[in-house]
Amino acid sequence: MSLFSAENVSELDRFWREMAPVPGRMAGSLRFALATALAALLLLILQPPVGFIAPSMFMMFLVPRDSPKLCFKACLVLLSGAAVGTIAALVLMGATGDDPVARVVGLAVFTLLAAFFSRTSAIPGLPMSFGCLAFMVISLWEYKIRAEKILHLSLWPMGTLATVALSVVVVEFLFNRSDPVIRLRSEIEARCAAFGGLLHLLATHAEAEEIEKQSAVVRRYAVTGRGQLHLLLERISKDKLCNTEECSRLRALTVTLDRILVLGAGIAGTQEFERMDPARLVRIGKAIAAAEGGRLEVVQSILGDSPISAYNELDRIEQTLHNLAATAKAGGTEVRTEAPPANSGEPHSLKHLLLPDAFTNSVHFLYALKTSLCATICYVIYNALGWPGISTCFFTVYFTALSTTGTSNRKLLIRVIGSGIGGMILGIGCLVFVYPNLEGVQGFLLVIAAVSFLGAWCAASPYFGYIGLQITFAFNLLAFERLSAPDQMTPARDRLLGITLGFIVMFLIFHQVRPERTVDTMRRLLVRLLGAGAELVRLFGLEPDMAVGDKIAEIKKEIAGIAVNLPNFAHAVKFEFPPDRSADMRLSNEILRAAGAAEDLVFSVRTWPEPAAGDQDIERLSAIRTSIEAGLRGFARQLEEGPKRPARDESIIEAWSAKQLWSEKPSAVTKTIDNFRELQMACAAIANAAE
């Protein structure tokens, strides 16, 4: 069982793993705290309406801070969406003459569009800021003041958001100046050292306490560091900070290291230490050290031709290292087929801004409809009661919209905890014990920075990140009641009641209006993974050129996203309501098993030998590749249409027995066929379980 099993990892244990420090977390949290304090200082000087501050501060979490350039582009996107939302709301109010029905309908439509495109777009910040600013401008018309005054106030949300964005960009350009190549190498070195240390402890039969301690380090890297290496690598590739040979080596090593950490994280908990072959562990450790040092060509000689008898974690780790060595022997093919085009730019990527199934998958529209319904209900309730103090219910729904039933329950619990910490404990605690003793603005800014640091640290977690967002958001709702230290309990009470109302409405709507089971979403993701894998196998058989390489890179990015989402959904299955929970947990593990087998299959196809022109094996390799592609597409259709759809007619890979292949079949092809058969069994089990 790997790290991402939904059965053996407790929520509390996972929380403490993800809260532990990892490279870059401290620096990122400090920069976030400094940017928040700077933004708060500027807003104290500008004196905007206080209701716009907390939502604008929340937008900081939507800005990536991996590089100053990326941060600047994301801020421009947020401001663009905010400008469109402001204009749309003003046009609506001007055209309808401030009709109350038009406000409700307009809010519902704007929220529907924002929720739909934030889920299906590659740049969710733009629709998110669009919907947020549209609501803030529409809400101004509730106060029955002169149109000229409303027009003046309508510019403040844009001004507040621009101030926050400026603060973030300035801090990033001043303090985030590290060399991405050096950062990537240090990240790789730290991960290799952590896993090498675990292998050494296992090989020497160290104490169980030492093994568990080192295993926790590996698990932490596997959970919290996934994707960070790829972001650094993408930045290096786009800015051309190293030569193509070094970029190719780093790319191959990054992909390999991601898989090894995930597989290795489960070793200590799934195998008995005394049954592990110490010599094999030492060989794997030496191979990883050689790969980390750039000596990819000697990895295979270190490992040797050890047979793989079963597909446990050690077998998969060794197979992954063999594949890395085979890639190195390909002589630079990886660079030509996967490097992005030198002139790739924004116009070329416009067609990739939406998910492939954005307008064909009804789940996206249903999600947007639920979010819009919740937001509109909250808007109607607090206006009908004449209680604007609880308007935080809208932002609670808008910024914390849920999806499947399992993730709904889990995220609802996480957000209640985060809001309780940020609003009740920190917010009311500061209001009662801290703010009355402050003199001057310095103490107020220090408190804001400290809470922002805590929120940013928690938000760096891929699984519990919403706790950090909710801590900061709930605290800011109370802290910025006035542009000074708050001294009244009534605003705090109203805003916490608004948060509670938003949670109640979301819980009722997302569970009563066509609830979406988590395993159904996982199965759809697996179908997408199989389809993308089939297309990747087809592209591997084409002559390498720039267009093919660009398409391969795009599909790999999609597969990486699915691989990140599937484990998170699997952990959410345990939050489903009985009596289906136990069966769903078993099914989720089968889906994870199938996803792992699919990744192994596609990865091993990439390492096949390249026959010379005229070689008689070219047709055989091409036929096997075609069979694998057809089989993957057949598995995808089988999962969509149920067990009545036979997959055997597509799985003609079985016909390629050892007698029909060349006398010395390459090990890469043998492993590919084994991966295919494992995937076939896993997909059949999933289809039967869904009957």
N, C-alpha and C positions, 0 to 999 in steps of 0.2 A: 504494500500500500504506500503510495507516495505522499508527499507533504499535503497535497490538495485533496485528500480523502475527506469526505463530508462527515465521517464517523468518528475519527480518533483525535481530532483537534478541538479542545474546548475553547469557548469564546474568550474566557478570561486569560487562558494561556496564550492564545493568539494575540490578544490585546497587548500583553506585556512584551511579547516578542516584537510587535510592530512599533511600540513606543520606545524601544531601545535605540541608542544613537547609531547612525550609519553615516558614511562619508557624505558631506555636503548638507546634512540636515541642520546642524547648528548654524552654519553660515547663512543658509536660506531663511531660517526662522529669525535670525537677528536682522537680516535685511528687511524682512516683512515688518518686524516691529518698528524699525527705524522709519520705514516708509509710512506706516500708520501714524506714528507720532508726528512726522512732518506734515502729513495731510491734515491731522487734527489741528496743528498750530496754524496752518494757512486758513483753515475754515473758521477758526476762532477770530482771525483777523478780518475775513471777508463777511462774516455774520450772515450766512444763508439761512433759510427756513430750516429748522432742526429736523423736520420730518424726512428730509431728503438725504441726511448724512449716513444713517445706518445702512440703507440699501446701497448707496454708493460705495461705502466701505466694504460691503459684502462682495462687490464686483472685483475687488482685488484678488479674490480667490480664483477668479476665472482667467487671470492673466498668468501665463507661463513665465517663469523666471530663470529658465535654463541659460539664456544669453540676453544681453541688453537689446540686441537687434530683434529677437523674437518677442521680447516684452514690448518694445515700441510698436511693432506691427499689431500685436494683440490689443494694445490700448487704442490704436487707430480704428480697429474693427469695432471695439466697444463703443467708441464715440460716434462712429458711423451709424450703428444700430440705434443709439440713443437719439441722434438727430432725426432719423427716419420716424422713430416712435413719437417724438415731440411734434413733428410736422403732421403726422397722421392724426393725432389726437386733436390738434388745433383745427385742422380741416374738418374733422367730424363735428366738433362743437360749433364751428362757424356755420357749417352747412345746415345743421339741424336746429340752430337757435337754442342751444342748451336744453334740449328736450331730455327729461329724466329717463324715458324709455330708450332714447338713443344712446345715453351714457351706458346703460346696462348692456344693451345689444353690442355696442361698440367695444366695451370691455371684454365681453365674451368672445367676440371675433378676434380681437387683438391677442388675447391670451391663447386662444386656439391656435392661431398661426405661430405664435412664439413657441408654444410647447411642441408643436409638430416639427418645426424646423430645428429646434434645439436638440431634438432626439435624432433627426435624420441628417443633419448637416455636419460637415467636417469642421465648421467654425461655429460651434454652438453659442459663443459669446455674443455674436451679432443679433440673433433672434432673442436671446435672453435680455440684452439691454434694450432692445426694441419694445418688448412687452412691459418691462419694468418702467421705462420712461413714459410709455403711453398711459399706464395706470396713474402714475404720479401727476401727470398733466390733467387727466380726466378728473381726478379727485379734487383738483383745485376749484372746479366749477360747482362743487357742492356748497361752497360758502356764500354764494349769492352776492358777490362783490362786483365792482365795475369791470367791464371787459378789458379796459386798458390795464388795470391792476393785475388781472389774471394773466394777460399776455406778458407783463413784466415778470410775474412770479414763475411763469412757464419756462423762462430761460434759466432759472436757478438749478433745476435738476441737471441740465447740461453743464452748467458751471461747476456744480458740486462734483459731478463725475469727472470732469476735465481736471479739476484740482487734485483729486485722488490719483488719476492716471499720471499726471505730471509728477507727483511725488514718487510714485513707483518707478517711473522711467529714470528720474534723476538719481535715485538711490542705486538702481541697477547699473547705470552707466558709470557711477563713481566707485562702486564696491564689488561689482561682479566682473572682474577683468581677468579671470584665470584663463590659462591656455587650455583649450578643450583636449588637445592631444595628451598633455601631461596629466590632466584629470582622468581621461579614459584609461591611460596606462596604470595610474595609481589605483583606480577602481578595479581593473582586471587583476592587478597584483594582490590587492587585499582579498579578493574573492578566491583566487587560487591558493593563497596562503591559508585562508580559513578552511577550505576543503582539504588541502594537503595535510593540515594539522589534524583533522578528523580521521583521515585515513591512517596517519601515523599512530594515533591513539588506538584505533581498532586493531592495527597490525601488531602492536605491542601488548594487547590485552590489558589496557590501562583500567583504572577504577571506573566503575559505571558513572560515578558523579562527574569525573573529568570528561568522559565521553559525552554525557548529556549536556554539559556546559558548552563544549565545543560544537556539538550538534545544534544547540540553540543559536550559535553565531551563524552557522551555515543556513539554518532555516530563516533567520532574519534577513540575510542577504537574498535568499530565494524569494521571500515574500515582499520585502520593501524595495529591493533594488531592481526588480523586473521592469524593463523599459528604460531605465536611466542610461544604461550603456548605449542603447540604440539612439536615444536623443543626442548624446554626445557624438556618436558616430555620424549621425545625419548632419550635425553641425559641421563636423570636420570635412565631410564629403562636399557639402555645399560651398564651404569657404575655401576648399582645396588647400587645406593646411598640411597635407602630407602627400607623398607621391602615390601613384596608383598601386604599386606593389605593397607598400605598407598599409594602405587603406584596405586592400584585399585581405591581407593577413588579419588585420584588426576586425574586419567584418566577419570572417570565418570564425575567429576565436570568440567573438562576442556571441554569435548564435550558439556555438558549442557550449560556452560557459553558462548561458542561460539554461540550457537543457540539463547540464551536469548538476548545477546547483539544485534545481527542482527535484531531480532524481535522487541526488545524494542526500537531500534533507530528510528523506524517509528511511535511510539505511539503518540508523541507530535504533529506530523504533519498530522495525519490521523483520529484522534478522537477528538470530542469536549470535553473540560475539564469538563464541568458541567455535562456531561452524564456519566462520569466514577464513579463507585461505590467506594467511599473512603475506605469502610471497606475491599473490595476485594483487593485494592491496598496495604493496610496495611498488609493483610495476605500474599500477594505475597512477600512483602518486608521482612517480618519476616521469610518466608520460605527460601529466598535467603540467609539471614543472618545465618540461621541454617545450610544450606548446606555449606556455606563458613567456618563455624566453625567446620565442620566435623560431625555434628549431622544429618546425612542423614536419620536416622530412624524416626525422628520426623517431617520431611518435610510434609509427607502425612497427619499426624494428624493436622498440622497447616492449611493446605489448606482445609481439609475436603473433602466431596464428592460433591463439587459444580458442577452442570451440565454444560456442554459446549453446548451452544445453537447455536453458529456460530463460524466460524473459522477465527476470527480476531486475531490481535497480542496478546491481553491479553489471549484469549483462548489457543493459541499455547504456550505461555509462561507457563501457568498453566499446560497444558498437558505435557510439557517438564519436569517440576518439578515433576509431578506425576510419570513420567517414571524414573526419577532419584531415587525417593524413592523406586519404585518397584525393580530397579536394586540392591539397597542396601539390600533389603529383600531377594534377591536371594542367599545370603550367600556365597559370594566369587566366584561365577561362572565366573564373568568377568575376574578374574585373570587367571583362568585355561584355558580359551578359547582364551584370547587375548595376553597373555604375549609371547614375542618372545622366541624361544628356546635358552637355555643357551649357546649352542655351535654354534649358528648361526654365520656365518662368510662370508667372501667374496666369496669363491667358491660356496656356496649355492645360493648367490644372483646374480651370473653371468647370469642366465637365465632370470632375470628380468631387464636387462640393457636396453632393447628396449620396446617401447610401443607394446601392443598386436597386433595392426593393422599396425605396422611399414611397412611391405612389402605387405600388402593387400589394404591399403588405398591409392589411387592415389593422394590424396590431398598433402600428404607429398612429394611425388616425384615432383609434379607440383611446390610446394613452392621452393624446392631446385633448380629446373630448372630455375625458374624466378630469383632467387638470383644469380645463376651462370651466367645467361645471362646478368644481369645488371653489375656484376663485370667484365665480359669479355669485354663488350662494353666500360666501363670506361677505362679499361686497353688499349684497342686498340686506343681509342680516344687520350689519353694523350701521347701515344707513337707515333701515327701518326703525332700529332702536334709538337712533339719534345719538350714538355713542362712538364718536370718532376715535376715542382712546384705544379701542380694540381693533383698529384698522390693521394692526400687525398680523391679523389672521390672514389677510391677503398675501403678504410677503411670506408668511409661513408656508402657505400652499404653493406659491409661485416658485420659491427657492428650494422647496423640499418635496416636489411632486414625486410620487412613487410609481412602481410599474407592476411587477408580478406580486402574487399574494405573499410568497415567502420573503422577497425583498421588502415588501411593504411592511410586514410585521417586524422584520429585523431593523430596517431603517427607522421605523416609527419608534422602536425602543431606543435605538441609538440617539435619535434626535430628541426624544424626551429627556434622556440622560444629559445630552449636551446642553439643551435649553435650561434644564434644572441647574446644572453647574454654572453656566454663564449668567442666567437671569436671577435665580433664587439665591444661590450660594455666593457667587462673586459679585453680581450686580447689587442685590439688596445688602449683602455684607459690606461692600464698599460704601453704599449709601448710608448705612447706619454707623459703621465704625471708622471708616477711612476719610471720606470726604469732609465730615465736620471738622476734622483736625488739619485740613490742608490750607495753606496760605499761598496764594499765587498760582500761576498756571503750570509751574514746573512739576508739582506733585500730580496734578491731574493728567498731564501728558505721560508721566512715568507710569501711572496706573494703566493708562490706555496701551502703552507699549508693552507692559508686562503681560496683560491679558492677550494681546495680539500675538506675542511670542508663543504663549501656551497654545493658542488656537492654530497657529502656523505649524507648530511641532506636531500636533495631533493630525492636522490636515495632510501632512506628508505621508500618512498611512494610506495605502490603497484600499484597505478594507474598513477601517474605522475613521476615515478622513472626515466624515460628516459630523463626528463629535466636535472636531476642531472648528468647523464652519459654524455649527450651532452655538458653541461657547462664545465665539466672537460676536456673532450676529445678535444673540439674545442680550449680551452684555452691552453692546453698542446701542441697542434700542433703549436701554435704561440710562446709559451714561450720557447720551446726547439728547436728553429730554430738554435741556437748556444748554446754551453755549457757555456753561460753567458747571461746576460740580453740583449735581442735583441734590436737593434737600427735602423732597417730599415723597411720600410713599404712594400717593394716589396714581401717578403716572406709571410707576413700577407695577402696581396691582393691575391696571388696565392693560398694559402691554403683555403681561404674563397671561392674563385671561384671553387676550387675542391669540396668543400662541396656542393656548389650550383649545380654543374654538377651532382654529385651523387644523389641529391634529384630529379632533373629533370628526370634522367634516370629511377629511381625507380618509380616515379609517372606514367610515360608512360608505362612501362612494366607491372607493377602490376595492372594497370587498363585496359590495352588493350589485354593482353594475358590471356584469360579465367578468368575474375575476379571472385573472390570467395565471395559470399554474406555472410554477418555476420550471418544472421539468419539461413542459411544452416549449418554453423559451429556449431551454438548453438543447432540445431536439432540433429546433429550427436553426440554432447556431451551428450544430453539428452538420446539418444539411448544407449550410453555407460553406462550412469548412471542407466538406467532401467535394463540393462543386469547385471551390477554389483550388483544391489539391489536384483535381482532374485537369483543370486548365493549366496548372503549373507543370504537370507531367507532360502535357502536350507541348508546351513551350520549350521544355528541356530538350525535346527532340528536333527542334528547328535550328537552322543555322544562326549562330549568334550575330546580332547586329544591335544598333542603338534602340530601335523600336521594340525588339524582343526584350532587351534588357530593361527598358523602362516598364514594360508590362509585367515582367517578372518581379521587379521591385515593388510595384503597386500591389500585386497579389500577395506577396510576402508580408507587406504591411497589414493587409486585411487579415491574413492568417494570424499574425502576431496579436492583433486586437481581439480576435475570437479566442485565442489561447489564454489571454488575460481575463476575459469576461467569464468563460466557462467555470473556472474554479470558484470565482466569487458567487456565481449563481448556485453552484453545488453546496457551498456553505450555507446559503440562505434556505435550502430545502428543509433543514431541521426546524425552521420557524413556521412551516406550514401547519395547518390545523389537522388533528387526527380526524378520521381514521386512516387517511391516505398517506400519512407522513412516512411510515416505515417503508412502504412500497416505493414511494417516490425517492427516498434516500438510496435504496438499492438501484433504482433505475438511473439516478444521477451518477452513481459510481460506474455503471456500465457505460454511460455516455462519456465520462472522463476517460475510461479505458479505451473506448473507440477513438476518442480524439487523440490520445497518446499514440495509438497504433497508426492513425492516419498521418500524424507528424513524422513518426519513424519511417513510414512508407515513402513519403515524399522526399524526406531528407536522404534516404538511401538511394533513391533513383538518381539523385543529383551526383552521386559518387560512382556511377557506372563507368567502366573503361570506355575510352574513345577508340573504336576500331579504325584502322587505316582504310583509305579508299580502296575499294575492291575486295575488302575482307568479306568472307562468306558469313561471318557472324553479324554483319550489319542488319540483314533482314530479320534475323532471329531477335536481336535486341529491339528492333523497331516493332516487331510483332508483339513482344512482351509488353513494351511501353504502351502500345495501342490497347492491349487487353487490360492493363492496369487502369488506363484512363476510362475505358468503357465500364470497368467494374466499379470504379468510384462513382461514376454518374448513376449506375444502377443501384448502388447502395443508397445514394441520396434519394432516388425515386422510391425505393423501398421504404425508407423512413417517412416519406411524405404520404404515401398511399397505403401504408400498413402492411401486415404480414401476408396479405393475399397477393401482393406483388412479388413474384419470384425474382431473386437476384442471380440465380444460377445461369440464366441465359446471357448475362453480361459478364459473368465471372469465368471467362474462358482461359484465365490464367492457369487453371488446374490442368489444362491439356499439355502444358509445358513441363513435362516430367524430366527427370535427369537424363533419360535415354535420348530424348529428342533434342537436348542441348549439346553443345560441344563437349568433348571429353573432359576438359578441365574447366568446369563452370566457375566463373569468378565469384568470390565470396560475397561481393556486393549484390550480385543478382540473387544469390541464394537467400541472403538476408531479406531482400526485397520481397521475394515470394513468401517467406515466412511471415513477414509483416502483413502482407496482403491477406493471408489465411487467418491471422489473428483478428484483423479488422473485419473480415467477413463474418466470423463467429460473433464478434461483439455487436455488429449491426443487426444480425439475425435475432440476438437476444433482446435488443432494444425494440425491434419491431414487434416481437411476440409479447413483450411486456406491455406495449401500448394497446394491445387488442382489447 
